[in-house]
Amino acid sequence: MKIKRALISVSNKQGVVEFARKLHEAGVEIVSTGGTMKAIKEAGIPVTYVSDVTGFPEIMDGRVKTLNPYIHGGILAVRDNPEHVREMEEHHITGIDLVAVNLYPFKETIAKPNVTLAEAIENIDIGGPAMVRAAAKNFKFVTIVTNPARYDEIAGQVAEKGCVDDRTRMELAQEAFAHTAAYDAMIKDYLAEQLKK
C-alpha cells in the first residue's frame, strides 16, 4: 500500500516534526490535530487541520475531534473490498494510510503529587486509542506508529519504497495493541486505587 496520507496526533512530540518533514518530502499529505498541527506548521511543513477534513470543529475541550467517519472511514476501509471503495467514493472519504498516535500522558498525570480525580479523568485518551486500534486492526492497509523510536525506520521505508512492508505493519499493529492494553490497564489500576480510598 503506497502511503499517500498520514494522520499525526501525538502527546509526546519527541521527533514528530522531523518525522512529518520526512513524510512530506516523500510526498505524503499530513493531517493533524491541535498542538501537533501547530508544531508541524511552525516548522514550515504543509499540514491539513483535522477539522478541515471532518468539516467539524474540535469541541468539548478537545474531547471530540477525531471521532468522525471521515477519519475512521479513512482508516478502517478495506482497500481491496469494492463495496468499501464504493462507499468511500460515495461519501467523499479519503484513505488514511499511516497513523502516528501516542496517548494523553495519563501515567505522568497520576504521578503528580496531589493530582485530583478530575485531572486524572481528563487525561484518559478516547480518540487516540480509537484511532490506534482502528489502524492496528486494518494493518493490511494502514501503518500504525505509536512509538517515536520507530519514526526513522518508518520514514526511511516510505522514502525508499513509498510504503511499509507487510511484516513491519504487523509488528507495529502488535506494538499498538500492547500500547493500548497497557494504557487501559493503568487506568483500571488507578480507578481501583481510588475505590479503596
Summary of the structure (lengths in Angstrom):
residues: 197
radius of gyration: 17.0
end to end distance: 50.8
largest distance: 54.7
contacts: 629
relative contact order: 0.16
helix: 55%
strand: 11%
